[in-house]
Amino acid sequence: SGAGGSTLGFVQAGYRIEGALELDKNSAETFERNFKLKPVIEDASKFDFVAWSRVLGDVDVLVGCPPCQGFSRLKHNGDNDPRNSLVYVYINAVKAFKPKIAVFENVRGFISSAKGKFFQDLIDKLNKLGYKISWSVMNAADYGVPQIRRRAIVIASLKEKVCFPPKTHGRPNEK
């Protein structure tokens, strides 16, 4: 969950947040202050998503934003950063919850990191679970955020591919 940046966007869009998972205690405390919801503080790679799915029930949207450091241009551990494997933990969470929509967000380097292995694995495994995949590299500044922040966004839907919204700010044809 981190401190809740993605969560804030979903709350502002009218979604109700039912749960969050975060390993870092400081981030979890910030998330709790921001949303009055205490995240489960646990290592996601050891977490029982199947049991949690029984507690929460049906989930419309599952959002995953693993740490970006291993996919960043400034990576310190190269493509071998152990946090990169959280992509597979996210896939396990999707398997357990079977949400109508699964959203994955990370830095744009996620797409090319390890010669595209993590990105392609994510796409392939979500396809095998029956999801229709849409993805894009989007710049938050194009949607009114006062910061150039390019992010890889993958949206998987059980019904139909999701169309990304048109830019609301900046130059319409600028990449």
C-alpha positions as CSV (number, residue, x, y, z in Angstrom):
1,S,0.0,0.0,0.0
2,G,2.9,2.4,0.6
3,A,1.6,5.7,2.1
4,G,-1.4,5.5,-0.2
5,G,-0.9,7.4,-3.4
6,S,-2.8,5.0,-5.6
7,T,-5.3,4.5,-2.8
8,L,-6.1,8.2,-2.8
9,G,-6.8,8.2,-6.5
10,F,-9.3,5.3,-6.1
11,V,-10.9,7.0,-3.1
12,Q,-11.3,10.2,-5.1
13,A,-12.9,8.2,-7.9
14,G,-15.5,6.8,-5.4
15,Y,-14.1,3.4,-4.5
16,R,-14.3,2.1,-0.9
17,I,-11.0,0.6,0.2
18,E,-11.4,-2.7,2.0
19,G,-7.9,-3.7,2.8
20,A,-4.2,-2.9,2.4
21,L,-0.9,-4.8,2.8
22,E,2.4,-3.1,3.6
23,L,5.7,-4.4,5.0
24,D,7.2,-1.1,6.0
25,K,5.8,0.1,9.4
26,N,6.3,3.8,8.7
27,S,4.5,3.6,5.4
28,A,1.7,1.6,7.1
29,E,1.3,4.2,9.8
30,T,1.1,7.0,7.2
31,F,-1.5,5.0,5.2
32,E,-3.5,4.5,8.4
33,R,-3.4,8.2,9.2
34,N,-4.4,9.1,5.6
35,F,-7.3,6.6,5.3
36,K,-8.3,5.5,8.8
37,L,-7.6,1.9,7.7
38,K,-4.9,-0.1,9.3
39,P,-2.9,-2.1,6.7
40,V,-1.8,-5.6,7.4
41,I,1.9,-5.3,8.2
42,E,3.4,-8.4,6.7
43,D,5.8,-9.6,4.0
44,A,3.6,-10.0,0.9
45,S,5.6,-13.0,-0.3
46,K,4.6,-14.9,2.8
47,F,1.0,-13.7,2.9
48,D,-2.0,-16.0,2.6
49,F,-4.1,-14.2,0.0
50,V,-6.6,-17.1,-0.3
51,A,-7.5,-16.8,3.4
52,W,-7.7,-13.0,3.1
53,S,-10.0,-13.3,0.1
54,R,-12.4,-15.4,2.2
55,V,-12.5,-12.6,4.8
56,L,-13.0,-9.8,2.3
57,G,-15.3,-11.6,-0.2
58,D,-15.8,-10.3,-3.7
59,V,-13.4,-7.6,-4.8
60,D,-14.1,-5.4,-7.8
61,V,-10.6,-3.9,-8.2
62,L,-7.3,-5.2,-6.9
63,V,-4.4,-2.7,-7.1
64,G,-0.7,-3.6,-6.9
65,C,2.2,-1.3,-6.9
66,P,5.4,-3.2,-5.9
67,P,8.5,-1.3,-5.0
68,C,10.0,0.3,-8.1
69,Q,13.6,0.5,-7.1
70,G,14.6,-2.7,-9.0
71,F,12.9,-1.5,-12.2
72,S,14.2,2.1,-12.0
73,R,16.9,3.5,-14.2
74,L,18.7,4.2,-10.9
75,K,18.6,0.5,-9.8
76,H,21.4,-0.6,-7.4
77,N,21.0,-4.4,-7.6
78,G,20.4,-4.6,-11.4
79,D,17.6,-6.8,-12.5
80,N,18.3,-9.1,-9.5
81,D,16.6,-6.9,-6.9
82,P,14.6,-9.4,-4.7
83,R,11.7,-6.9,-4.6
84,N,11.2,-7.5,-8.3
85,S,9.7,-10.9,-7.5
86,L,6.8,-9.2,-5.9
87,V,5.3,-9.1,-9.5
88,Y,4.7,-12.8,-9.0
89,V,3.2,-12.2,-5.6
90,Y,0.8,-9.7,-7.2
91,I,-0.2,-12.4,-9.7
92,N,-0.9,-14.8,-6.8
93,A,-3.1,-12.2,-5.2
94,V,-5.0,-11.8,-8.5
95,K,-5.5,-15.6,-8.6
96,A,-6.8,-15.7,-5.0
97,F,-9.2,-12.7,-5.3
98,K,-10.2,-13.1,-8.9
99,P,-11.2,-9.4,-9.1
100,K,-13.2,-8.0,-11.9
101,I,-10.3,-5.6,-12.6
102,A,-6.7,-5.9,-11.6
103,V,-4.5,-2.7,-11.8
104,F,-0.7,-2.8,-11.7
105,E,1.4,0.4,-11.5
106,N,5.2,0.9,-11.6
107,V,7.9,3.0,-13.2
108,R,8.2,2.8,-16.9
109,G,11.4,0.9,-16.6
110,F,9.3,-2.1,-15.5
111,I,8.5,-2.8,-19.1
112,S,12.1,-3.2,-20.2
113,S,13.7,-4.4,-17.0
114,A,15.4,-7.8,-17.4
115,K,14.8,-7.6,-21.2
116,G,11.1,-7.3,-20.5
117,K,10.8,-10.6,-18.5
118,F,8.8,-9.3,-15.6
119,F,6.4,-7.3,-17.8
120,Q,5.9,-10.2,-20.2
121,D,5.4,-12.7,-17.4
122,L,2.7,-10.4,-15.9
123,I,0.9,-10.0,-19.2
124,D,1.1,-13.8,-20.0
125,K,0.0,-14.9,-16.5
126,L,-2.9,-12.5,-16.4
127,N,-4.0,-13.6,-19.9
128,K,-3.9,-17.3,-18.7
129,L,-6.2,-16.3,-15.8
130,G,-8.7,-15.0,-18.4
131,Y,-8.0,-11.3,-18.2
132,K,-8.1,-8.9,-21.2
133,I,-5.0,-6.7,-20.9
134,S,-4.5,-3.0,-21.6
135,W,-1.3,-1.2,-20.8
136,S,0.3,2.1,-21.3
137,V,3.1,4.4,-20.1
138,M,1.3,7.4,-18.9
139,N,2.6,10.7,-17.6
140,A,0.8,12.0,-14.5
141,A,1.3,15.6,-15.7
142,D,-1.0,14.8,-18.6
143,Y,-3.8,14.4,-16.1
144,G,-3.3,17.5,-13.9
145,V,-0.6,16.3,-11.5
146,P,2.0,19.1,-11.2
147,Q,4.9,16.7,-11.7
148,I,6.4,14.8,-14.7
149,R,5.9,11.2,-13.5
150,R,5.8,8.5,-16.1
151,R,4.3,5.3,-15.0
152,A,3.7,1.9,-16.6
153,I,0.0,1.0,-16.0
154,V,-1.4,-2.4,-16.7
155,I,-5.1,-2.9,-16.4
156,A,-6.6,-6.4,-16.6
157,S,-10.3,-6.9,-17.0
158,L,-12.4,-10.1,-16.9
159,K,-15.0,-8.5,-19.3
160,E,-13.3,-6.3,-21.9
161,K,-10.2,-4.3,-22.5
162,V,-10.1,-1.0,-20.7
163,C,-9.5,2.2,-22.7
164,F,-7.2,4.7,-21.2
165,P,-8.6,8.2,-20.8
166,P,-7.6,11.0,-23.1
167,K,-5.1,13.5,-21.7
168,T,-6.7,16.4,-19.8
169,H,-3.7,18.7,-19.6
170,G,-0.6,19.6,-21.7
171,R,-0.2,19.3,-25.4
172,P,-2.7,16.6,-26.8
173,N,-0.3,15.0,-29.3
174,E,2.9,15.2,-27.2
175,K,4.3,11.9,-26.0
